[in-house]
Amino acid sequence: MATVIIPTPLRKFTNQNSRVQVSGSSVQEAIGDLTLNFPDLKKNLLDENGKLRSFVNVFVGEEDIRNLQNEQTQLQPDSTISIIPAIAGGSH
C-alpha cells in the first residue's frame, strides 16, 4: 500500500494522522481511497468534478505529478505521496 503524507492543516480531517496507508495503482485511485476513508478531505482536495483542485500540489516521491502523468501517475506498493496545499500570501 502507498503512504500519503498529510500536511498539518488537513490532519484535522484524518484524526490527526500525519501518514495514511491507501490502496490504488494510480494517484487518482489512491486519492479516491483516501477520500473514501476520510470524506471530509474530499472538499479540500477535489473539485465538484472529482478532479484535484488547482491549488493542491501532489508529489510521488520527489516528483510533482504535473511533471509525470498527473492523476494517472502509476504507484508502486512502497510509493510515498505528499499533498502540499499552496500557501497564499506574499508582500506587496
N, C-alpha and C positions, 0 to 999 in steps of 0.2 A: 504494500500500500504506500502511496505517496504521502508526504508530510506537507501540510500547509502551515506556514508561519503566519500567525495572526498579529497584525500591528496593534499596539496598545489601545488606540481609540476604538477598535472593533471588538476587543476582548469582552466587553460587557454583553455582547451577543453570543459568546461562546463559553459562558460560565467561567470567565477569566482564564480560559485555556490559551496559552501562547502558541501551542502547536496542536494540530488536529490531524489525525490519520484519515485519509479519504481513499475511496476506490475510484477507478476510472483509468482508461488508457489514453485520454487526452485531457488537456486543461479544461475544456468545456465539460467533460464528464466529471472531472474532479470538483469543479466549482458547483456543478449540479448536485453532487453528493453532499458537499459542504452545506449548501443552502437547504437541502432536504433535511439534514440533521440539525441545522440552526436556521430556521426560517426567518428570523429577524434580520439576519445578514443579507437576505436577498435584496431588499430595497436599497441597501448600501452598496451592493456590488453590481447589480443588474438593472438595466432599464426596463421599461414596460414591454419591450420585445424580447426580453431574456438575454440580451447581449451585455457584455461587460460595459460599464459606464466609462466614458472617455477619460474621466479623472482618476480611474483606478489603474494603476500600473501593476502588471503581473510579470514575475520573473520565474523561470525554471532554471534552477542553479543560479548562474551569474548572468544569464541571457534574458533580455526583455523579450516577451513573446511577440512583440511587434516586429522584432528582427528575425523571428522564426516563422511559424505558421499560425500566428495569432492563437485563437481559441482551439484550433485544430492541432496545435503542437502536441506531439506524442510524448507520453510519460513512460519512464521506467519504474519498476516497483520501488526503487530507492530514490526517486526524484524528490527534490525539495522545491516547493512552490512558495514564493514570497509575494504577499499582497502589500503594495505600497500605495496608500492613498496620497494624491497630490496635496501639497500644502499650499494654500492661498496666502498671499501677502507679499510684502516687499516694501521698499522705500519709494517715496515719490520724488 
